[in-house]
Amino acid sequence: MVQSLLRAAALSLALAVGLALPASAQAPAAAGDPVVAKVNNEVIHRSEVANVIAGLPDQYRAYPADALFGAVLGQMIDQRLMAEAAEAAKLADDPDVKRRIALARDSVLQQAYISREVEKGLTEERLKAAYAKRMKEEPPQEEVHARHILVKTEAEAKELIVELQKGADFATLAKSKSTDAASNQDGGDLGYFTKDRMVPEFAEAAFAMKPGEISKTPVQTKFGWHVIKVEDRREGPTFEDAKEELRGEVAKQLIAETIQRLRANAKVVQFNQDGTPLKSSAPKGPADSK
């Protein structure tokens, strides 16, 4: 069952990204990259299998490495065989197949081009400029990093406070006692948050505490009774905290800028769906100024 699931997932991914290229179309294997299969006149290197595995959904990473490798390799062999059969049947000459190959080629080239343009533009300087702009538009707010243990009754919360005062570990108690399924396995960790992101009763209590402090009395909200521990306070987010999110935002900007530049340097004329000229069908591009 496991093998069949793995093989199905590997085949879906391989077909989606077209990984079963003939050996002649692939980059030469580096030293130390052994051949792990031969399919008629073609070979499959270990690195090719590793590349497919790296792109599999996270849930498949939990399977034994040998089983996963074998399942993926099996599907790559099957795909090579199907590709060879298609070549032998001269399907590459079929007009519809040619069209689909051309579309796939365009898609790969487009992704490679935009990835390299983004990589070139995604500099530390650009990220810091984006951070400065955000901080100007959205001035930093005070944030608290807190944990909590949520229980149903005040009596339960008071018992937990007594245990904590005697030296019990907060995170351990949160894992075993908290009813908040979203945070209990993380030791009740809620991360950093601003005051407006929590219900008023919880926010008032957390923002009145110092780092390292545990609430001396239970805090009641509509969710139940909380015991709170404040881990840290800061004005945030810092550049490092926001960096990953900024990378996504700047990448989108770079893609838009790249497309805008390409359009500005090209002659583009659009038509109606029936092929007739648009009312404003004048070419857009460098030819306009000539």
C-alpha positions as CSV (number, residue, x, y, z in Angstrom):
1,M,0.0,0.0,0.0
2,V,2.8,2.4,1.0
3,Q,4.8,1.6,-2.1
4,S,1.8,2.1,-4.4
5,L,1.0,5.5,-2.8
6,L,4.6,6.6,-3.2
7,R,4.8,5.4,-6.8
8,A,1.6,7.2,-7.7
9,A,2.8,10.5,-6.0
10,A,6.2,10.2,-7.7
11,L,4.6,9.6,-11.1
12,S,2.2,12.5,-10.8
13,L,5.0,14.9,-9.9
14,A,7.4,13.6,-12.6
15,L,4.8,13.9,-15.3
16,A,3.8,17.4,-14.0
17,V,7.4,18.8,-14.2
18,G,8.7,16.6,-17.1
19,L,11.7,15.2,-15.2
20,A,12.2,12.1,-17.4
21,L,14.3,13.8,-20.1
22,P,16.6,11.6,-22.2
23,A,20.2,11.5,-20.9
24,S,21.4,13.5,-23.9
25,A,19.2,16.4,-22.8
26,Q,20.5,16.5,-19.3
27,A,23.5,18.2,-17.8
28,P,26.5,15.8,-17.3
29,A,26.5,14.1,-14.0
30,A,29.0,15.3,-11.5
31,A,31.7,12.9,-10.1
32,G,30.2,10.9,-7.3
33,D,26.8,10.8,-8.9
34,P,26.4,7.1,-9.8
35,V,24.0,5.6,-12.4
36,V,21.1,4.0,-10.5
37,A,19.2,2.6,-13.5
38,K,19.7,1.9,-17.2
39,V,16.6,2.0,-19.4
40,N,17.6,0.7,-22.9
41,N,20.1,3.3,-24.1
42,E,19.4,5.9,-21.4
43,V,20.7,6.2,-17.8
44,I,19.2,7.6,-14.6
45,H,21.6,9.1,-12.1
46,R,21.1,9.3,-8.3
47,S,20.9,13.1,-8.4
48,E,17.9,12.9,-10.7
49,V,16.0,10.8,-8.2
50,A,17.1,13.1,-5.4
51,N,15.7,16.1,-7.3
52,V,12.3,14.4,-7.7
53,I,12.2,13.5,-4.0
54,A,13.1,17.0,-3.0
55,G,10.0,18.2,-4.8
56,L,7.6,15.7,-3.3
57,P,4.9,16.9,-0.8
58,D,6.1,17.0,2.9
59,Q,4.0,14.1,4.0
60,Y,6.1,11.7,1.9
61,R,9.3,12.7,3.6
62,A,8.2,10.6,6.7
63,Y,8.6,7.4,4.7
64,P,11.8,5.3,5.0
65,A,14.4,6.8,2.7
66,D,15.1,3.5,0.9
67,A,11.4,2.9,0.2
68,L,11.0,6.4,-1.1
69,F,14.0,6.2,-3.3
70,G,12.9,2.9,-4.8
71,A,9.4,4.1,-5.4
72,V,10.5,7.3,-7.1
73,L,13.1,5.4,-9.2
74,G,10.5,2.9,-10.3
75,Q,8.3,5.7,-11.6
76,M,11.1,7.4,-13.4
77,I,11.9,4.1,-15.2
78,D,8.2,3.8,-16.1
79,Q,8.2,7.3,-17.4
80,R,11.3,6.8,-19.5
81,L,9.7,3.7,-21.0
82,M,6.6,5.6,-21.9
83,A,8.6,8.4,-23.4
84,E,10.5,6.0,-25.6
85,A,7.3,4.3,-26.7
86,A,5.9,7.7,-27.6
87,E,9.0,8.5,-29.7
88,A,8.8,5.1,-31.4
89,A,5.2,5.8,-32.3
90,K,6.4,9.2,-33.8
91,L,4.0,11.1,-31.5
92,A,6.5,13.9,-31.5
93,D,5.3,14.6,-35.1
94,D,1.7,14.9,-34.0
95,P,0.6,18.6,-34.4
96,D,-1.2,18.6,-31.0
97,V,1.8,17.1,-29.3
98,K,4.1,19.6,-30.9
99,R,1.9,22.4,-29.7
100,R,1.9,21.0,-26.1
101,I,5.7,20.6,-26.2
102,A,6.1,24.2,-27.4
103,L,3.9,25.4,-24.6
104,A,5.8,23.4,-22.0
105,R,9.1,24.8,-23.4
106,D,7.8,28.3,-23.1
107,S,6.7,27.7,-19.6
108,V,10.1,26.3,-18.5
109,L,11.9,29.2,-20.1
110,Q,9.5,31.8,-18.6
111,Q,10.0,30.3,-15.1
112,A,13.8,30.2,-15.5
113,Y,13.9,33.8,-16.8
114,I,11.8,35.3,-14.1
115,S,13.5,33.3,-11.3
116,R,16.9,34.7,-12.4
117,E,15.6,38.2,-12.7
118,V,14.1,38.0,-9.2
119,E,17.3,36.4,-7.8
120,K,19.4,39.3,-9.2
121,G,17.0,42.0,-7.8
122,L,16.4,40.4,-4.4
123,T,19.3,42.2,-2.7
124,E,19.8,43.1,0.9
125,E,19.6,46.7,0.0
126,R,16.3,46.3,-1.7
127,L,14.9,44.4,1.2
128,K,16.1,47.0,3.7
129,A,14.4,49.7,1.6
130,A,11.2,47.8,1.6
131,Y,11.5,47.4,5.4
132,A,12.1,51.2,5.8
133,K,9.1,52.0,3.7
134,R,6.9,49.6,5.7
135,M,8.0,51.1,9.0
136,K,7.3,54.6,7.7
137,E,3.8,53.6,6.6
138,E,3.1,51.3,9.6
139,P,5.1,52.6,12.6
140,P,6.3,49.7,14.9
141,Q,3.9,48.7,17.6
142,E,4.8,47.1,20.9
143,E,4.6,43.3,20.7
144,V,4.5,40.7,23.4
145,H,5.7,37.1,23.0
146,A,3.6,34.9,25.3
147,R,2.6,31.4,26.1
148,H,-0.7,30.3,27.7
149,I,-2.5,27.4,29.2
150,L,-6.2,27.3,28.5
151,V,-8.6,25.3,30.8
152,K,-12.3,25.1,31.4
153,T,-12.6,26.3,35.0
154,E,-11.1,28.8,37.3
155,A,-10.3,26.1,39.8
156,E,-8.1,24.2,37.2
157,A,-6.3,27.4,36.3
158,K,-5.5,28.2,40.0
159,E,-4.2,24.7,40.5
160,L,-1.8,25.2,37.5
161,I,-0.6,28.5,39.0
162,V,0.3,26.7,42.2
163,E,2.2,24.0,40.3
164,L,4.1,26.7,38.4
165,Q,4.9,28.6,41.5
166,K,6.4,25.4,42.9
167,G,8.7,25.2,39.8
168,A,6.7,23.2,37.2
169,D,7.7,23.8,33.6
170,F,5.2,26.0,31.8
171,A,5.6,24.4,28.3
172,T,5.3,20.9,29.7
173,L,2.1,21.8,31.5
174,A,0.7,23.5,28.4
175,K,1.3,20.3,26.4
176,S,-0.5,18.1,28.9
177,K,-3.2,20.4,30.3
178,S,-4.1,23.1,27.7
179,T,-7.3,22.7,25.7
180,D,-6.0,25.0,23.0
181,A,-5.2,22.6,20.2
182,A,-3.6,25.3,18.1
183,S,-0.8,25.9,20.6
184,N,-0.6,23.2,23.2
185,Q,1.9,21.0,21.3
186,D,4.1,24.1,21.0
187,G,4.1,24.5,24.8
188,G,1.3,27.1,24.6
189,D,3.5,29.3,22.5
190,L,1.5,32.1,20.8
191,G,4.5,33.9,19.3
192,Y,4.7,37.7,19.1
193,F,1.4,39.6,18.8
194,T,0.2,43.2,19.0
195,K,-2.5,44.2,21.6
196,D,-5.2,44.4,19.0
197,R,-4.8,40.8,17.9
198,M,-6.0,39.3,21.1
199,V,-9.4,39.4,22.9
200,P,-9.3,42.5,25.3
201,E,-9.1,40.6,28.6
202,F,-6.2,38.5,27.5
203,A,-4.4,41.5,25.9
204,E,-4.8,43.7,28.9
205,A,-3.3,41.0,31.2
206,A,-0.4,40.0,28.8
207,F,0.6,43.6,28.1
208,A,0.7,44.5,31.9
209,M,3.3,41.7,32.5
210,K,7.1,41.7,32.4
211,P,9.2,39.2,30.5
212,G,9.5,36.0,32.5
213,E,6.4,36.7,34.6
214,I,3.5,34.3,35.0
215,S,0.0,35.6,35.7
216,K,-0.7,35.4,39.4
217,T,-4.5,35.0,38.9
218,P,-6.4,33.2,36.1
219,V,-7.6,35.4,33.2
220,Q,-11.1,34.7,31.9
221,T,-12.1,35.2,28.3
222,K,-14.9,33.8,26.1
223,F,-12.7,30.8,25.4
224,G,-12.2,29.8,29.1
225,W,-9.6,30.4,31.8
226,H,-6.0,31.3,30.9
227,V,-2.7,31.1,32.7
228,I,-0.3,33.4,30.9
229,K,3.5,33.6,30.7
230,V,5.2,36.5,29.0
231,E,8.5,35.5,27.3
232,D,9.5,38.8,25.8
233,R,8.4,42.3,24.7
234,R,9.7,44.3,21.8
235,E,8.9,47.1,19.3
236,G,8.5,45.1,16.1
237,P,8.8,43.5,13.8
238,T,12.6,43.8,13.3
239,F,14.1,43.6,9.9
240,E,15.2,40.0,10.5
241,D,11.7,39.1,11.7
242,A,10.1,40.6,8.7
243,K,12.8,39.5,6.1
244,E,11.1,36.4,4.8
245,E,7.7,38.2,4.3
246,L,9.6,41.1,2.7
247,R,11.3,38.7,0.3
248,G,7.8,37.6,-1.0
249,E,6.6,41.2,-1.4
250,V,9.8,42.3,-3.2
251,A,9.7,39.3,-5.4
252,K,6.2,40.2,-6.6
253,Q,7.4,43.8,-7.2
254,L,10.4,42.5,-9.2
255,I,8.1,40.3,-11.4
256,A,5.8,43.2,-12.1
257,E,8.7,45.5,-12.9
258,T,10.2,42.8,-15.3
259,I,6.9,42.4,-17.1
260,Q,6.5,46.2,-17.4
261,R,10.0,46.5,-18.8
262,L,9.5,43.8,-21.4
263,R,6.2,45.3,-22.5
264,A,7.8,48.8,-22.8
265,N,10.4,47.4,-25.1
266,A,8.1,45.3,-27.3
267,K,5.5,46.0,-30.0
268,V,2.2,44.6,-28.6
269,V,-1.1,44.9,-30.5
270,Q,-4.3,43.3,-29.0
271,F,-7.5,42.3,-30.8
272,N,-11.0,41.5,-29.9
273,Q,-12.0,37.8,-29.5
274,D,-13.3,37.7,-33.1
275,G,-10.0,39.0,-34.4
276,T,-11.2,42.5,-35.2
277,P,-9.1,45.5,-34.1
278,L,-9.7,47.1,-30.7
279,K,-10.8,50.7,-30.8
280,S,-7.5,51.6,-29.1
281,S,-5.4,49.1,-31.0
282,A,-2.4,51.2,-31.6
283,P,0.9,49.4,-30.9
284,K,2.4,49.9,-27.5
285,G,6.1,49.9,-27.3
286,P,9.3,51.6,-28.5
287,A,7.9,51.8,-32.1
288,D,5.4,54.5,-30.9
289,S,8.1,57.1,-30.6
290,K,9.6,56.5,-34.0
